[in-house]
Amino acid sequence: MQHFELTILGCSSATPTSNRNPTAQLLNIAERFFLIDCGEGTQMQLRKFKFKFQRINHIFISHLHGDHYLGLLGLLSSMHLLGRKDDLHLYCPGELQEILEVQNKHSQTFFNYQIIYHPHTYENGKLIMQDNKVEVRTIVLNHRIPCCGFVFTEKQVPGNILPEMISKYNLTVEEIMHLKRGSDLTTSDGTVVPNAEIISNLKTPRTYAYCSDTLYDEGLIPYIKGADLLYHESTFLHGMLDRAKQTHHTTALQAGTIAKMAEVKKLMIGHYSARYKDLEPLLEEAKSVFENTVLAIEGETTEVGQ
């Protein structure tokens, strides 16, 4: 089975702590590396956990609060200094292009590589990136400024043709290719043979849903329904619900509620307020609603769908 792994690089909210960095994650799908948000210190975390900068070709920035993008210019500059030539795709609020270009203008920095900007249009379920292994769609989050979440879904991995079926139906190469893409077989006499009778090891595509900063919002549920892994911000304990509403954030209890309603398989909470030295109460609160919950911990890698 191909890789589908999430590594946490940063899990703090607006203020970093001595042992927690602002938000950043690295997702590996079939050796394609996607950086999701890029708070301060992200390039140091990539070095610490031994990931190569130049393997990242797609970066997704949810919104323009500093704890989600202030590490970006440094990372882009290091890619330039290390001799990057390949294009880099940046999926982000449209204003980020202006921010980066102003900084480079006044430092007289001219990158060796091209940044291809894909500005958010803030549409639920909009396809913003795909290749033969993965597709990425947006979720509109309910935050204080425009904010996007992302849903990463692997493409269907072709199954194997049962050897005895090749001879039984005298399958051509073209028919085999159609079957591997999920089609049923129609024989010469018009009989339809279901794909499942001919293909073995057909795997259900896995999905990772990322909800960075948002108020409690049941409107997200149709777009994250059944995800193998949901990351949902949990900035506060529920005793601070008023503060969560004021700052357009979510409590751990609310994150568990969303996970339960969306029938996801696993919930990961993060974006912790710096006020919490001990994260166990946040975990316990979310688990009181949704048992299969884990903490986002920097340096830990989670296999999506495991």
N, C-alpha and C positions, 0 to 999 in steps of 0.2 A: 504494500500500500504506500502511496506517495506521502511525503511529509505534509502535515498541516499542523504547524506548531506556533504557539504564541509565547514570546519572551517579554517579560515586563522590564522596561528600562527605567521608568519613573512612575510613582503611584501617589505622590502628594498632590494636594490642591494648590491654591495660589501661592502659599508660602512654603518653600522647601525647609526641611529639617536637617539635622546633622546626619541622619541615616535614610532620608527619603527625598528623592528628586521629583521635580514637576513631571507632568504626564508625558510619557513616550512609550511606545510599544513597537516591537518588531515581529511581523508575521511572515512565516516561511510556508509557502504553498508550492510544493513540487520544485523546491530550490529557486523560487521567485521570492525575493525579499521586499516586503512592503513596510515602510516606516509610517506609523500612525501617530500623529502629533509629535512635537519636537520641542519640549520644554528645555530650559537651561540645563546644561550639563549632558545633553544627549550624546554628543560625540565622545565624551569621556566614558559614558556608560557602554557605548558600543565597543570602545577599546577594552574596557575592563572585562567585558564578557566575550571578547575575542570574535567580534563580527567585523567583516571587512566593509568599509564605507562604500567601495565602488560596486558592490553587489546589489546595492539599493538603486533601483531605477524608477521607483514610484513612491512618492511621499504624499500623504493625505493629512491635511490640516483642518481640524474641525471648525475652529473659529479664532478670532483675533484677540483673545485674552492672553496676556504674556506667558502664563504658565503652560500654554499649549503651542507656542511658536518661537519664543525668544532664543531658543538654541539653534534655530534654522540657519541664520546667516553664518554662524561659525562653522556649522557642518558643511554648508555649501562652499565656503571659502577653503576649508581643508580638502574637500574633494578636488577643487581647482589646483591647490598647491601640490597635491599628490599626483597631478597629471591626468585627471579625468578628461576623456574625450567624448564619451557616450552621452547622448541626450538624457536629460532627467525630466520626468513628468511630475508636475506639481498640481495636485487637486486641492483647491483652497478658495477662501473668499477672494473675490476679484481685487480687492484693495491691497492684498499682500504683494502683488506684483509691483505696485507703486512704492510700497515700503522698502522692498529689497532694492529696487532700482535707485531710489534716492540715496540709500546708504552706500551702494557701490559707486554712484556718481561722485559723491563727496570724498570717497577714499581712492578714487581713480582706479577702481578694480574692474578688470575685464576678464570674465571667466573664459577658460579654454573650451568650455562645453556649452551647449544650448539648454536653457530651461524652457520647457513647453508647458505653458500655463493652461489649466482647465478650471475656469472659475465656476464656483457653485451657482446653481440656479434655484436651489432650495425647493426641490420637488421630491415628494416621497416616491421611492421606488425607481428613481431615474438611474438608468444604466450609465455609468461614467467611465468604466474601463472594462475591457475583457480581452483575453487571449484564448489559446486553446486549452488552458488549464483552469482558469478562474474568471469570474465576473464580479464586479463591484457595483453596488447600488447605494443610493443615499437615503437617509432618514432625516426628516426635518425635526430638530430638537427644540424644546421650549425653554430657551435660555434668555438672558438679559439682552444679548446681541444676537444677530443671526448666527446659527450654529447647525452643523450637519453631523450626523452619525453616519456610519458606513456598515454595509452588510457584505461580507466576502463569502462567496459560494463557489466551491470547486465544481468544475465541469464534470459530467458523468465520465467515470473511468471505464473504458471499454472492457466488457467481460470476455471470457474465452469461449470459443465455439466448442461444443462437445464433439470430440473426434468422430464418434459414430454417426453424428448427424450430418457431417460433410458427405459421407458416402451414402447414407440413407436417402438424402434429398438431392444428391449430386450437385452440391452447391457450387456456384461460380464465384470467382473472386469478387465481382460486383455485389452479389448477394451477401457474401460474408461481410463486406464493408458496411452494407446497410444494416445487417443484423447487429454488428458491433456498435452502431449508432443508436440502437434501440428499436429498430423497425421489426414488425412481424414478418413472417415469410408467407407469401402467397404462392402455392404450388401451381403447376400447369393445369390442373383440373379445377382450380379456383378455391381449393381448401386453404383456409388461413391457419397457420401454425403459430401460436403465441411465442413471442420472443423468449419468454422465460423457459420454454421447453427445449430451446436450442442453445441458450447461453448459460454458462455457469459463472459464479463469482462476480455477479453484477452487484456493484456496491452503490448504496445510496449516497449521493453527494452530500458533503458536510458543509456546515454554515457557521461562520463566526459573525456575531453582531456586536458593534461597538457604539455605545451610547455615552458620550463624553460628559457634557454638562447640560443638565436639564431639570426642570421641575418634574414632579410626578405627573405623568401624562399617559393615560390609557390609550391615547391615539397612536402610540408607537406600536401597540400590540400586533396589528395585522402585518407589520413589516419585519417583525422579529419572531413571529410565530414558529415554534418548533426548532429554534436554533440549537445546534449542538453545544455552543458556548455563547453566553451573553455576558459581555462586560457592561456593567451599569454603575455609573458614579454613585457613591454613597458617602457624601461629604460629612454628614452629621448623624448622630443618634436621634431617635424620634423625639426625645425630650426637647430637642432644639428645632422642632418643626417650624416655629415662627421664623427663626433665623434662616432656615432652608428656603421658606417661601420668599423671604425678603431678598435673598441673594440668588434666587432661581436655581436652587439645588435640590437634591433628593436625600432622604434619610435611608438608612440601611433597611429599616422595616418596609419602606415604600419600594425599594429595589427588589426585595424578596417578593412583594406582592405582584409587581410587574412580571417577574420571572414565573411565578405560579400561574398568573392569568394567561401568559403567552405560551405556557407549556413547553418551556425550553428544557433542555436536558441538564445543563449545568449553568450556574450563575457565578461570575467573578465580580467582586465589589472592589472599588478603589477610589482614588481622588479624595483621600482622607484629609480632613482638617488637621492642621498642625497641632491643634489643642489635644489630640489623642495620641498619647505616648504608647498606650496599650491598645492594640487593635482587636483584641478578643471580644470586647463588648459589641463592637460593630458586627463581627462575624456571628455572634450568638443571636443578635437581634434579627439579622437577615434569615438565619437558619430557623428561627421560630416560625417563619412563614414558609420558607423554601429550604428544605433540608440540604439539598445538594449544592451548597454554596461554599466557595473558597475565597481566600483573600488574595488580592494582587500583591505579590512580594517581589521586589526587585531582584533580578537575576534568575528567577524561577521560570522554567519553560513548561508549558502545558500543551499536551497533545489534544487538539480539537477532535471531539468525537470519540475519545477513548473512554 
